[in-house]
């Protein structure tokens, strides 16, 4: 190594929410609202991974859910169990149609540069 110091990693804790199987999203959001009234400020400064593995939602429904969570001040960092046709970071979204076709099926990375969602191949 030519003068390059060690790379430091630090652990982070994340909150993951799972939508309960069979519970309509509207009811889940109502329960979330009730919970948030009793836990004011819980999500402030926290990144959340939304687990959608137990329910089947269409792209428009996922986009609506993300919008609803954003209006509640919940910052979604990632989605688990969503079809690969939707990429979301914070409040920025891209659909498969919006992503360069050369990246489909390849290992890719996504990041925010200010208000711009960037996507590039890893290799």
Backbone as XML, in Angstrom:
<?xml version="1.0"?>
<chain id="A" units="angstrom">
  <residue number="1" name="UNK">
    <atom name="N" x="0.847" y="-1.180" z="0.000"/>
    <atom name="CA" x="0.000" y="0.000" z="0.000"/>
    <atom name="C" x="0.884" y="1.232" z="0.000"/>
  </residue>
  <residue number="2" name="UNK">
    <atom name="N" x="0.605" y="2.126" z="-0.864"/>
    <atom name="CA" x="1.433" y="3.321" z="-0.991"/>
    <atom name="C" x="0.796" y="4.510" z="-0.286"/>
  </residue>
  <residue number="3" name="UNK">
    <atom name="N" x="0.995" y="4.609" z="1.007"/>
    <atom name="CA" x="0.544" y="5.762" z="1.757"/>
    <atom name="C" x="-0.951" y="5.853" z="2.008"/>
  </residue>
  <residue number="4" name="UNK">
    <atom name="N" x="-1.679" y="4.831" z="1.654"/>
    <atom name="CA" x="-3.128" y="4.843" z="1.890"/>
    <atom name="C" x="-3.387" y="4.199" z="3.238"/>
  </residue>
  <residue number="5" name="UNK">
    <atom name="N" x="-4.090" y="4.905" z="4.086"/>
    <atom name="CA" x="-4.406" y="4.388" z="5.409"/>
    <atom name="C" x="-5.485" y="3.325" z="5.351"/>
  </residue>
  <residue number="6" name="UNK">
    <atom name="N" x="-5.741" y="2.681" z="6.474"/>
    <atom name="CA" x="-6.776" y="1.642" z="6.510"/>
    <atom name="C" x="-8.169" y="2.245" z="6.303"/>
  </residue>
  <residue number="7" name="UNK">
    <atom name="N" x="-9.039" y="1.450" z="5.750"/>
    <atom name="CA" x="-10.437" y="1.846" z="5.583"/>
    <atom name="C" x="-11.156" y="1.521" z="6.879"/>
  </residue>
  <residue number="8" name="UNK">
    <atom name="N" x="-11.884" y="2.495" z="7.374"/>
    <atom name="CA" x="-12.622" y="2.268" z="8.617"/>
    <atom name="C" x="-14.097" y="2.086" z="8.311"/>
  </residue>
  <residue number="9" name="UNK">
    <atom name="N" x="-14.683" y="1.113" z="8.938"/>
    <atom name="CA" x="-16.115" y="0.876" z="8.838"/>
    <atom name="C" x="-16.701" y="1.065" z="10.227"/>
  </residue>
  <residue number="10" name="UNK">
    <atom name="N" x="-17.898" y="1.592" z="10.285"/>
    <atom name="CA" x="-18.558" y="1.653" z="11.580"/>
    <atom name="C" x="-19.929" y="1.026" z="11.442"/>
  </residue>
  <residue number="11" name="UNK">
    <atom name="N" x="-20.329" y="0.338" z="12.467"/>
    <atom name="CA" x="-21.626" y="-0.340" z="12.453"/>
    <atom name="C" x="-22.771" y="0.653" z="12.548"/>
  </residue>
  <residue number="12" name="UNK">
    <atom name="N" x="-23.852" y="0.328" z="11.924"/>
    <atom name="CA" x="-25.073" y="1.135" z="11.998"/>
    <atom name="C" x="-26.217" y="0.209" z="12.336"/>
  </residue>
  <residue number="13" name="UNK">
    <atom name="N" x="-27.153" y="0.713" z="13.074"/>
    <atom name="CA" x="-28.366" y="-0.032" z="13.365"/>
    <atom name="C" x="-29.493" y="0.540" z="12.530"/>
  </residue>
  <residue number="14" name="UNK">
    <atom name="N" x="-30.286" y="-0.319" z="11.967"/>
    <atom name="CA" x="-31.408" y="0.092" z="11.151"/>
    <atom name="C" x="-32.690" y="-0.506" z="11.698"/>
  </residue>
  <residue number="15" name="UNK">
    <atom name="N" x="-33.788" y="0.157" z="11.408"/>
    <atom name="CA" x="-35.099" y="-0.337" z="11.796"/>
    <atom name="C" x="-35.738" y="-0.935" z="10.557"/>
  </residue>
  <residue number="16" name="UNK">
    <atom name="N" x="-36.274" y="-2.120" z="10.673"/>
    <atom name="CA" x="-36.994" y="-2.729" z="9.559"/>
    <atom name="C" x="-38.432" y="-2.965" z="9.991"/>
  </residue>
  <residue number="17" name="UNK">
    <atom name="N" x="-39.373" y="-2.515" z="9.187"/>
    <atom name="CA" x="-40.785" y="-2.737" z="9.459"/>
    <atom name="C" x="-41.318" y="-3.752" z="8.462"/>
  </residue>
  <residue number="18" name="UNK">
    <atom name="N" x="-42.107" y="-4.689" z="8.942"/>
    <atom name="CA" x="-42.723" y="-5.684" z="8.076"/>
    <atom name="C" x="-44.230" y="-5.462" z="8.087"/>
  </residue>
  <residue number="19" name="UNK">
    <atom name="N" x="-44.794" y="-5.341" z="6.910"/>
    <atom name="CA" x="-46.251" y="-5.251" z="6.815"/>
    <atom name="C" x="-46.816" y="-6.629" z="7.106"/>
  </residue>
  <residue number="20" name="UNK">
    <atom name="N" x="-47.784" y="-6.699" z="8.020"/>
    <atom name="CA" x="-48.368" y="-7.979" z="8.411"/>
    <atom name="C" x="-49.185" y="-8.577" z="7.273"/>
  </residue>
  <residue number="21" name="UNK">
    <atom name="N" x="-48.990" y="-9.859" z="7.038"/>
    <atom name="CA" x="-49.727" y="-10.560" z="5.987"/>
    <atom name="C" x="-51.228" y="-10.470" z="6.246"/>
  </residue>
  <residue number="22" name="UNK">
    <atom name="N" x="-51.976" y="-10.097" z="5.218"/>
    <atom name="CA" x="-53.419" y="-10.049" z="5.316"/>
    <atom name="C" x="-53.962" y="-8.732" z="5.846"/>
  </residue>
  <residue number="23" name="UNK">
    <atom name="N" x="-53.112" y="-7.878" z="6.391"/>
    <atom name="CA" x="-53.577" y="-6.608" z="6.920"/>
    <atom name="C" x="-53.572" y="-5.572" z="5.789"/>
  </residue>
  <residue number="24" name="UNK">
    <atom name="N" x="-54.710" y="-4.997" z="5.445"/>
    <atom name="CA" x="-54.719" y="-3.979" z="4.394"/>
    <atom name="C" x="-53.796" y="-2.811" z="4.762"/>
  </residue>
  <residue number="25" name="UNK">
    <atom name="N" x="-53.123" y="-2.273" z="3.759"/>
    <atom name="CA" x="-52.153" y="-1.205" z="3.983"/>
    <atom name="C" x="-52.803" y="-0.017" z="4.681"/>
  </residue>
  <residue number="26" name="UNK">
    <atom name="N" x="-54.041" y="0.315" z="4.337"/>
    <atom name="CA" x="-54.716" y="1.455" z="4.969"/>
    <atom name="C" x="-54.845" y="1.222" z="6.472"/>
  </residue>
  <residue number="27" name="UNK">
    <atom name="N" x="-55.198" y="0.008" z="6.874"/>
    <atom name="CA" x="-55.301" y="-0.304" z="8.305"/>
    <atom name="C" x="-53.922" y="-0.263" z="8.963"/>
  </residue>
  <residue number="28" name="UNK">
    <atom name="N" x="-52.900" y="-0.754" z="8.258"/>
    <atom name="CA" x="-51.545" y="-0.734" z="8.789"/>
    <atom name="C" x="-51.083" y="0.704" z="9.010"/>
  </residue>
  <residue number="29" name="UNK">
    <atom name="N" x="-51.387" y="1.587" z="8.048"/>
    <atom name="CA" x="-51.022" y="2.996" z="8.194"/>
    <atom name="C" x="-51.755" y="3.637" z="9.375"/>
  </residue>
  <residue number="30" name="UNK">
    <atom name="N" x="-53.017" y="3.277" z="9.574"/>
    <atom name="CA" x="-53.775" y="3.803" z="10.717"/>
    <atom name="C" x="-53.139" y="3.352" z="12.029"/>
  </residue>
  <residue number="31" name="UNK">
    <atom name="N" x="-52.737" y="2.080" z="12.104"/>
    <atom name="CA" x="-52.065" y="1.583" z="13.300"/>
    <atom name="C" x="-50.723" y="2.294" z="13.507"/>
  </residue>
  <residue number="32" name="UNK">
    <atom name="N" x="-50.009" y="2.534" z="12.401"/>
    <atom name="CA" x="-48.745" y="3.249" z="12.479"/>
    <atom name="C" x="-48.965" y="4.666" z="13.017"/>
  </residue>
  <residue number="33" name="UNK">
    <atom name="N" x="-50.017" y="5.333" z="12.531"/>
    <atom name="CA" x="-50.338" y="6.677" z="13.022"/>
    <atom name="C" x="-50.602" y="6.665" z="14.526"/>
  </residue>
  <residue number="34" name="UNK">
    <atom name="N" x="-51.375" y="5.680" z="15.001"/>
    <atom name="CA" x="-51.644" y="5.554" z="16.432"/>
    <atom name="C" x="-50.342" y="5.364" z="17.210"/>
  </residue>
  <residue number="35" name="UNK">
    <atom name="N" x="-49.501" y="4.485" z="16.700"/>
    <atom name="CA" x="-48.229" y="4.199" z="17.362"/>
    <atom name="C" x="-47.349" y="5.448" z="17.397"/>
  </residue>
  <residue number="36" name="UNK">
    <atom name="N" x="-47.319" y="6.197" z="16.271"/>
    <atom name="CA" x="-46.474" y="7.390" z="16.202"/>
    <atom name="C" x="-46.952" y="8.495" z="17.148"/>
  </residue>
  <residue number="37" name="UNK">
    <atom name="N" x="-48.249" y="8.565" z="17.394"/>
    <atom name="CA" x="-48.763" y="9.550" z="18.353"/>
    <atom name="C" x="-48.198" y="9.302" z="19.753"/>
  </residue>
  <residue number="38" name="UNK">
    <atom name="N" x="-47.976" y="8.034" z="20.085"/>
    <atom name="CA" x="-47.437" y="7.665" z="21.394"/>
    <atom name="C" x="-45.913" y="7.660" z="21.429"/>
  </residue>
  <residue number="39" name="UNK">
    <atom name="N" x="-45.270" y="7.738" z="20.262"/>
    <atom name="CA" x="-43.804" y="7.689" z="20.174"/>
    <atom name="C" x="-43.320" y="8.851" z="19.325"/>
  </residue>
  <residue number="40" name="UNK">
    <atom name="N" x="-43.703" y="10.039" z="19.696"/>
    <atom name="CA" x="-43.380" y="11.243" z="18.941"/>
    <atom name="C" x="-41.876" y="11.362" z="18.697"/>
  </residue>
  <residue number="41" name="UNK">
    <atom name="N" x="-41.496" y="11.595" z="17.456"/>
    <atom name="CA" x="-40.094" y="11.799" z="17.107"/>
    <atom name="C" x="-39.276" y="10.530" z="16.957"/>
  </residue>
  <residue number="42" name="UNK">
    <atom name="N" x="-39.914" y="9.367" z="17.043"/>
    <atom name="CA" x="-39.168" y="8.107" z="16.988"/>
    <atom name="C" x="-38.356" y="7.962" z="15.711"/>
  </residue>
  <residue number="43" name="UNK">
    <atom name="N" x="-38.896" y="8.402" z="14.574"/>
    <atom name="CA" x="-38.227" y="8.194" z="13.292"/>
    <atom name="C" x="-37.269" y="9.316" z="12.915"/>
  </residue>
  <residue number="44" name="UNK">
    <atom name="N" x="-37.197" y="10.365" z="13.709"/>
    <atom name="CA" x="-36.348" y="11.505" z="13.376"/>
    <atom name="C" x="-34.896" y="11.054" z="13.287"/>
  </residue>
  <residue number="45" name="UNK">
    <atom name="N" x="-34.283" y="11.299" z="12.136"/>
    <atom name="CA" x="-32.882" y="10.956" z="11.934"/>
    <atom name="C" x="-32.589" y="9.491" z="11.748"/>
  </residue>
  <residue number="46" name="UNK">
    <atom name="N" x="-33.617" y="8.680" z="11.578"/>
    <atom name="CA" x="-33.409" y="7.237" z="11.418"/>
    <atom name="C" x="-33.764" y="6.799" z="10.003"/>
  </residue>
  <residue number="47" name="UNK">
    <atom name="N" x="-32.929" y="5.949" z="9.466"/>
    <atom name="CA" x="-33.218" y="5.344" z="8.173"/>
    <atom name="C" x="-34.004" y="4.064" z="8.410"/>
  </residue>
  <residue number="48" name="UNK">
    <atom name="N" x="-34.991" y="3.808" z="7.565"/>
    <atom name="CA" x="-35.874" y="2.657" z="7.741"/>
    <atom name="C" x="-35.830" y="1.801" z="6.476"/>
  </residue>
  <residue number="49" name="UNK">
    <atom name="N" x="-35.774" y="0.496" z="6.669"/>
    <atom name="CA" x="-35.905" y="-0.454" z="5.563"/>
    <atom name="C" x="-37.296" y="-1.037" z="5.662"/>
  </residue>
  <residue number="50" name="UNK">
    <atom name="N" x="-38.063" y="-0.912" z="4.602"/>
    <atom name="CA" x="-39.436" y="-1.398" z="4.587"/>
    <atom name="C" x="-39.469" y="-2.799" z="3.996"/>
  </residue>
  <residue number="51" name="UNK">
    <atom name="N" x="-39.945" y="-3.756" z="4.787"/>
    <atom name="CA" x="-40.012" y="-5.155" z="4.371"/>
    <atom name="C" x="-41.383" y="-5.440" z="3.769"/>
  </residue>
  <residue number="52" name="UNK">
    <atom name="N" x="-41.411" y="-5.720" z="2.480"/>
    <atom name="CA" x="-42.656" y="-5.992" z="1.771"/>
    <atom name="C" x="-42.784" y="-7.462" z="1.371"/>
  </residue>
  <residue number="53" name="UNK">
    <atom name="N" x="-41.958" y="-8.329" z="1.956"/>
    <atom name="CA" x="-41.941" y="-9.727" z="1.532"/>
    <atom name="C" x="-43.232" y="-10.467" z="1.817"/>
  </residue>
  <residue number="54" name="UNK">
    <atom name="N" x="-44.014" y="-10.014" z="2.800"/>
    <atom name="CA" x="-45.205" y="-10.778" z="3.174"/>
    <atom name="C" x="-46.470" y="-10.323" z="2.456"/>
  </residue>
  <residue number="55" name="UNK">
    <atom name="N" x="-46.372" y="-9.309" z="1.607"/>
    <atom name="CA" x="-47.560" y="-8.859" z="0.876"/>
    <atom name="C" x="-47.197" y="-8.623" z="-0.586"/>
  </residue>
  <residue number="56" name="UNK">
    <atom name="N" x="-48.198" y="-8.678" z="-1.432"/>
    <atom name="CA" x="-48.003" y="-8.435" z="-2.860"/>
    <atom name="C" x="-48.613" y="-7.082" z="-3.202"/>
  </residue>
  <residue number="57" name="UNK">
    <atom name="N" x="-47.754" y="-6.148" z="-3.585"/>
    <atom name="CA" x="-48.219" y="-4.822" z="-3.985"/>
    <atom name="C" x="-47.730" y="-4.525" z="-5.399"/>
  </residue>
  <residue number="58" name="UNK">
    <atom name="N" x="-48.576" y="-3.863" z="-6.166"/>
    <atom name="CA" x="-48.161" y="-3.404" z="-7.498"/>
    <atom name="C" x="-47.298" y="-2.160" z="-7.330"/>
  </residue>
  <residue number="59" name="UNK">
    <atom name="N" x="-46.583" y="-1.802" z="-8.395"/>
    <atom name="CA" x="-45.680" y="-0.658" z="-8.340"/>
    <atom name="C" x="-46.394" y="0.610" z="-7.874"/>
  </residue>
  <residue number="60" name="UNK">
    <atom name="N" x="-47.554" y="0.884" z="-8.412"/>
    <atom name="CA" x="-48.292" y="2.095" z="-8.032"/>
    <atom name="C" x="-48.635" y="2.073" z="-6.544"/>
  </residue>
  <residue number="61" name="UNK">
    <atom name="N" x="-48.956" y="0.884" z="-6.007"/>
    <atom name="CA" x="-49.278" y="0.770" z="-4.586"/>
    <atom name="C" x="-48.039" y="1.007" z="-3.719"/>
  </residue>
  <residue number="62" name="UNK">
    <atom name="N" x="-46.896" y="0.511" z="-4.168"/>
    <atom name="CA" x="-45.649" y="0.743" z="-3.437"/>
    <atom name="C" x="-45.306" y="2.228" z="-3.454"/>
  </residue>
  <residue number="63" name="UNK">
    <atom name="N" x="-45.449" y="2.860" z="-4.614"/>
    <atom name="CA" x="-45.168" y="4.291" z="-4.711"/>
    <atom name="C" x="-46.088" y="5.088" z="-3.794"/>
  </residue>
  <residue number="64" name="UNK">
    <atom name="N" x="-47.363" y="4.696" z="-3.735"/>
    <atom name="CA" x="-48.312" y="5.375" z="-2.850"/>
    <atom name="C" x="-47.923" y="5.168" z="-1.387"/>
  </residue>
  <residue number="65" name="UNK">
    <atom name="N" x="-47.566" y="3.947" z="-1.023"/>
    <atom name="CA" x="-47.154" y="3.655" z="0.348"/>
    <atom name="C" x="-45.922" y="4.477" z="0.720"/>
  </residue>
  <residue number="66" name="UNK">
    <atom name="N" x="-44.940" y="4.545" z="-0.163"/>
    <atom name="CA" x="-43.739" y="5.335" z="0.111"/>
    <atom name="C" x="-44.086" y="6.808" z="0.288"/>
  </residue>
  <residue number="67" name="UNK">
    <atom name="N" x="-45.000" y="7.294" z="-0.524"/>
    <atom name="CA" x="-45.446" y="8.680" z="-0.399"/>
    <atom name="C" x="-46.125" y="8.915" z="0.947"/>
  </residue>
  <residue number="68" name="UNK">
    <atom name="N" x="-46.979" y="7.980" z="1.361"/>
    <atom name="CA" x="-47.663" y="8.088" z="2.652"/>
    <atom name="C" x="-46.662" y="8.106" z="3.810"/>
  </residue>
  <residue number="69" name="UNK">
    <atom name="N" x="-45.644" y="7.263" z="3.720"/>
    <atom name="CA" x="-44.641" y="7.223" z="4.779"/>
    <atom name="C" x="-43.829" y="8.519" z="4.799"/>
  </residue>
  <residue number="70" name="UNK">
    <atom name="N" x="-43.535" y="9.045" z="3.617"/>
    <atom name="CA" x="-42.795" y="10.304" z="3.540"/>
    <atom name="C" x="-43.581" y="11.440" z="4.193"/>
  </residue>
  <residue number="71" name="UNK">
    <atom name="N" x="-44.893" y="11.477" z="3.964"/>
    <atom name="CA" x="-45.701" y="12.545" z="4.576"/>
    <atom name="C" x="-45.706" y="12.433" z="6.094"/>
  </residue>
  <residue number="72" name="UNK">
    <atom name="N" x="-45.394" y="11.244" z="6.609"/>
    <atom name="CA" x="-45.332" y="11.037" z="8.062"/>
    <atom name="C" x="-43.919" y="11.282" z="8.605"/>
  </residue>
  <residue number="73" name="UNK">
    <atom name="N" x="-43.011" y="11.716" z="7.727"/>
    <atom name="CA" x="-41.645" y="11.995" z="8.159"/>
    <atom name="C" x="-40.793" y="10.763" z="8.315"/>
  </residue>
  <residue number="74" name="UNK">
    <atom name="N" x="-41.192" y="9.653" z="7.684"/>
    <atom name="CA" x="-40.426" y="8.409" z="7.768"/>
    <atom name="C" x="-39.560" y="8.310" z="6.519"/>
  </residue>
  <residue number="75" name="UNK">
    <atom name="N" x="-38.255" y="8.280" z="6.740"/>
    <atom name="CA" x="-37.284" y="8.226" z="5.644"/>
    <atom name="C" x="-36.997" y="6.769" z="5.307"/>
  </residue>
  <residue number="76" name="UNK">
    <atom name="N" x="-37.408" y="6.355" z="4.123"/>
    <atom name="CA" x="-37.187" y="4.976" z="3.689"/>
    <atom name="C" x="-35.844" y="4.896" z="2.965"/>
  </residue>
  <residue number="77" name="UNK">
    <atom name="N" x="-34.947" y="4.094" z="3.524"/>
    <atom name="CA" x="-33.632" y="3.932" z="2.935"/>
    <atom name="C" x="-33.623" y="2.825" z="1.890"/>
  </residue>
  <residue number="78" name="UNK">
    <atom name="N" x="-34.445" y="1.799" z="2.092"/>
    <atom name="CA" x="-34.449" y="0.686" z="1.164"/>
    <atom name="C" x="-35.713" y="-0.138" z="1.293"/>
  </residue>
  <residue number="79" name="UNK">
    <atom name="N" x="-35.915" y="-0.977" z="0.288"/>
    <atom name="CA" x="-37.062" y="-1.876" z="0.269"/>
    <atom name="C" x="-36.567" y="-3.312" z="0.219"/>
  </residue>
  <residue number="80" name="UNK">
    <atom name="N" x="-37.188" y="-4.155" z="0.990"/>
    <atom name="CA" x="-36.917" y="-5.589" z="0.964"/>
    <atom name="C" x="-38.145" y="-6.270" z="0.398"/>
  </residue>
  <residue number="81" name="UNK">
    <atom name="N" x="-37.951" y="-7.153" z="-0.569"/>
    <atom name="CA" x="-39.063" y="-7.925" z="-1.100"/>
    <atom name="C" x="-39.866" y="-7.227" z="-2.179"/>
  </residue>
  <residue number="82" name="UNK">
    <atom name="N" x="-39.409" y="-6.082" z="-2.644"/>
    <atom name="CA" x="-40.107" y="-5.397" z="-3.742"/>
    <atom name="C" x="-39.576" y="-5.944" z="-5.059"/>
  </residue>
  <residue number="83" name="UNK">
    <atom name="N" x="-40.420" y="-5.961" z="-6.043"/>
    <atom name="CA" x="-39.973" y="-6.392" z="-7.357"/>
    <atom name="C" x="-38.844" y="-5.484" z="-7.821"/>
  </residue>
  <residue number="84" name="UNK">
    <atom name="N" x="-37.894" y="-6.019" z="-8.567"/>
    <atom name="CA" x="-36.752" y="-5.211" z="-8.975"/>
    <atom name="C" x="-37.100" y="-4.112" z="-9.973"/>
  </residue>
  <residue number="85" name="UNK">
    <atom name="N" x="-38.369" y="-3.927" z="-10.247"/>
    <atom name="CA" x="-38.754" y="-2.858" z="-11.177"/>
    <atom name="C" x="-38.780" y="-1.484" z="-10.509"/>
  </residue>
  <residue number="86" name="UNK">
    <atom name="N" x="-38.526" y="-1.439" z="-9.193"/>
    <atom name="CA" x="-38.561" y="-0.157" z="-8.492"/>
    <atom name="C" x="-37.332" y="-0.020" z="-7.606"/>
  </residue>
  <residue number="87" name="UNK">
    <atom name="N" x="-36.622" y="1.101" z="-7.756"/>
    <atom name="CA" x="-35.478" y="1.426" z="-6.920"/>
    <atom name="C" x="-35.812" y="2.699" z="-6.170"/>
  </residue>
  <residue number="88" name="UNK">
    <atom name="N" x="-35.608" y="2.695" z="-4.863"/>
    <atom name="CA" x="-35.916" y="3.881" z="-4.066"/>
    <atom name="C" x="-34.796" y="4.149" z="-3.081"/>
  </residue>
  <residue number="89" name="UNK">
    <atom name="N" x="-34.397" y="5.406" z="-2.993"/>
    <atom name="CA" x="-33.468" y="5.868" z="-1.968"/>
    <atom name="C" x="-34.071" y="7.144" z="-1.409"/>
  </residue>
  <residue number="90" name="UNK">
    <atom name="N" x="-34.279" y="7.133" z="-0.106"/>
    <atom name="CA" x="-34.887" y="8.266" z="0.567"/>
    <atom name="C" x="-36.204" y="8.580" z="-0.128"/>
  </residue>
  <residue number="91" name="UNK">
    <atom name="N" x="-36.383" y="9.721" z="-0.722"/>
    <atom name="CA" x="-37.651" y="10.045" z="-1.378"/>
    <atom name="C" x="-37.523" y="10.052" z="-2.903"/>
  </residue>
  <residue number="92" name="UNK">
    <atom name="N" x="-36.449" y="9.492" z="-3.425"/>
    <atom name="CA" x="-36.194" y="9.473" z="-4.858"/>
    <atom name="C" x="-36.414" y="8.061" z="-5.393"/>
  </residue>
  <residue number="93" name="UNK">
    <atom name="N" x="-37.143" y="7.953" z="-6.492"/>
    <atom name="CA" x="-37.539" y="6.657" z="-7.032"/>
    <atom name="C" x="-37.181" y="6.557" z="-8.506"/>
  </residue>
  <residue number="94" name="UNK">
    <atom name="N" x="-36.885" y="5.340" z="-8.943"/>
    <atom name="CA" x="-36.706" y="5.030" z="-10.355"/>
    <atom name="C" x="-37.395" y="3.708" z="-10.634"/>
  </residue>
  <residue number="95" name="UNK">
    <atom name="N" x="-38.066" y="3.631" z="-11.746"/>
    <atom name="CA" x="-38.667" y="2.369" z="-12.175"/>
    <atom name="C" x="-37.720" y="1.704" z="-13.164"/>
  </residue>
  <residue number="96" name="UNK">
    <atom name="N" x="-37.958" y="0.430" z="-13.452"/>
    <atom name="CA" x="-37.101" y="-0.297" z="-14.385"/>
    <atom name="C" x="-37.035" y="0.408" z="-15.734"/>
  </residue>
  <residue number="97" name="UNK">
    <atom name="N" x="-38.141" y="1.008" z="-16.150"/>
    <atom name="CA" x="-38.160" y="1.711" z="-17.436"/>
    <atom name="C" x="-37.248" y="2.935" z="-17.424"/>
  </residue>
  <residue number="98" name="UNK">
    <atom name="N" x="-37.012" y="3.506" z="-16.241"/>
    <atom name="CA" x="-36.175" y="4.707" z="-16.110"/>
    <atom name="C" x="-34.689" y="4.384" z="-15.955"/>
  </residue>
  <residue number="99" name="UNK">
    <atom name="N" x="-34.362" y="3.116" z="-15.738"/>
    <atom name="CA" x="-32.972" y="2.704" z="-15.521"/>
    <atom name="C" x="-32.403" y="2.209" z="-16.844"/>
  </residue>
  <residue number="100" name="UNK">
    <atom name="N" x="-31.192" y="2.638" z="-17.142"/>
    <atom name="CA" x="-30.519" y="2.243" z="-18.386"/>
    <atom name="C" x="-30.582" y="0.725" z="-18.563"/>
  </residue>
  <residue number="101" name="UNK">
    <atom name="N" x="-31.026" y="0.283" z="-19.707"/>
    <atom name="CA" x="-31.201" y="-1.154" z="-19.980"/>
    <atom name="C" x="-29.894" y="-1.925" z="-19.833"/>
  </residue>
  <residue number="102" name="UNK">
    <atom name="N" x="-28.751" y="-1.274" z="-20.036"/>
    <atom name="CA" x="-27.464" y="-1.962" z="-19.906"/>
    <atom name="C" x="-27.178" y="-2.373" z="-18.461"/>
  </residue>
  <residue number="103" name="UNK">
    <atom name="N" x="-27.908" y="-1.803" z="-17.499"/>
    <atom name="CA" x="-27.714" y="-2.145" z="-16.092"/>
    <atom name="C" x="-28.610" y="-3.287" z="-15.624"/>
  </residue>
  <residue number="104" name="UNK">
    <atom name="N" x="-29.628" y="-3.630" z="-16.394"/>
    <atom name="CA" x="-30.555" y="-4.704" z="-15.999"/>
    <atom name="C" x="-29.804" y="-6.024" z="-15.898"/>
  </residue>
  <residue number="105" name="UNK">
    <atom name="N" x="-29.997" y="-6.721" z="-14.790"/>
    <atom name="CA" x="-29.373" y="-8.022" z="-14.587"/>
    <atom name="C" x="-27.907" y="-7.954" z="-14.181"/>
  </residue>
  <residue number="106" name="UNK">
    <atom name="N" x="-27.381" y="-6.763" z="-13.953"/>
    <atom name="CA" x="-25.986" y="-6.595" z="-13.552"/>
    <atom name="C" x="-25.923" y="-6.077" z="-12.121"/>
  </residue>
  <residue number="107" name="UNK">
    <atom name="N" x="-24.830" y="-6.411" z="-11.451"/>
    <atom name="CA" x="-24.603" y="-5.843" z="-10.123"/>
    <atom name="C" x="-24.421" y="-4.341" z="-10.295"/>
  </residue>
  <residue number="108" name="UNK">
    <atom name="N" x="-25.215" y="-3.584" z="-9.572"/>
    <atom name="CA" x="-25.187" y="-2.129" z="-9.706"/>
    <atom name="C" x="-25.178" y="-1.482" z="-8.337"/>
  </residue>
  <residue number="109" name="UNK">
    <atom name="N" x="-24.808" y="-0.230" z="-8.324"/>
    <atom name="CA" x="-24.851" y="0.555" z="-7.095"/>
    <atom name="C" x="-25.669" y="1.804" z="-7.349"/>
  </residue>
  <residue number="110" name="UNK">
    <atom name="N" x="-26.311" y="2.283" z="-6.324"/>
    <atom name="CA" x="-27.128" y="3.493" z="-6.431"/>
    <atom name="C" x="-26.784" y="4.402" z="-5.267"/>
  </residue>
  <residue number="111" name="UNK">
    <atom name="N" x="-26.780" y="5.694" z="-5.513"/>
    <atom name="CA" x="-26.476" y="6.668" z="-4.481"/>
    <atom name="C" x="-27.101" y="8.003" z="-4.845"/>
  </residue>
  <residue number="112" name="UNK">
    <atom name="N" x="-27.186" y="8.868" z="-3.846"/>
    <atom name="CA" x="-27.712" y="10.210" z="-4.071"/>
    <atom name="C" x="-26.550" y="11.182" z="-4.166"/>
  </residue>
  <residue number="113" name="UNK">
    <atom name="N" x="-26.612" y="12.050" z="-5.161"/>
    <atom name="CA" x="-25.714" y="13.201" z="-5.284"/>
    <atom name="C" x="-26.610" y="14.417" z="-5.208"/>
  </residue>
  <residue number="114" name="UNK">
    <atom name="N" x="-26.739" y="14.956" z="-4.024"/>
    <atom name="CA" x="-27.687" y="16.044" z="-3.827"/>
    <atom name="C" x="-29.094" y="15.526" z="-4.046"/>
  </residue>
  <residue number="115" name="UNK">
    <atom name="N" x="-29.792" y="16.073" z="-5.019"/>
    <atom name="CA" x="-31.147" y="15.637" z="-5.338"/>
    <atom name="C" x="-31.198" y="14.754" z="-6.566"/>
  </residue>
  <residue number="116" name="UNK">
    <atom name="N" x="-30.069" y="14.164" z="-6.953"/>
    <atom name="CA" x="-30.018" y="13.322" z="-8.148"/>
    <atom name="C" x="-29.688" y="11.895" z="-7.741"/>
  </residue>
  <residue number="117" name="UNK">
    <atom name="N" x="-30.532" y="10.951" z="-8.176"/>
    <atom name="CA" x="-30.315" y="9.534" z="-7.925"/>
    <atom name="C" x="-29.419" y="8.998" z="-9.045"/>
  </residue>
  <residue number="118" name="UNK">
    <atom name="N" x="-28.247" y="8.531" z="-8.689"/>
    <atom name="CA" x="-27.275" y="7.997" z="-9.651"/>
    <atom name="C" x="-27.250" y="6.476" z="-9.541"/>
  </residue>
  <residue number="119" name="UNK">
    <atom name="N" x="-27.068" y="5.811" z="-10.696"/>
    <atom name="CA" x="-26.978" y="4.360" z="-10.753"/>
    <atom name="C" x="-25.856" y="4.015" z="-11.707"/>
  </residue>
  <residue number="120" name="UNK">
    <atom name="N" x="-24.983" y="3.069" z="-11.290"/>
    <atom name="CA" x="-23.864" y="2.657" z="-12.145"/>
    <atom name="C" x="-23.567" y="1.195" z="-11.891"/>
  </residue>
  <residue number="121" name="UNK">
    <atom name="N" x="-22.991" y="0.550" z="-12.886"/>
    <atom name="CA" x="-22.561" y="-0.832" z="-12.744"/>
    <atom name="C" x="-21.414" y="-0.899" z="-11.746"/>
  </residue>
  <residue number="122" name="UNK">
    <atom name="N" x="-21.333" y="-2.006" z="-11.017"/>
    <atom name="CA" x="-20.264" y="-2.178" z="-10.044"/>
    <atom name="C" x="-18.962" y="-2.506" z="-10.744"/>
  </residue>
  <residue number="123" name="UNK">
    <atom name="N" x="-19.020" y="-3.295" z="-11.805"/>
    <atom name="CA" x="-17.779" y="-3.714" z="-12.475"/>
    <atom name="C" x="-17.271" y="-2.717" z="-13.463"/>
  </residue>
</chain>
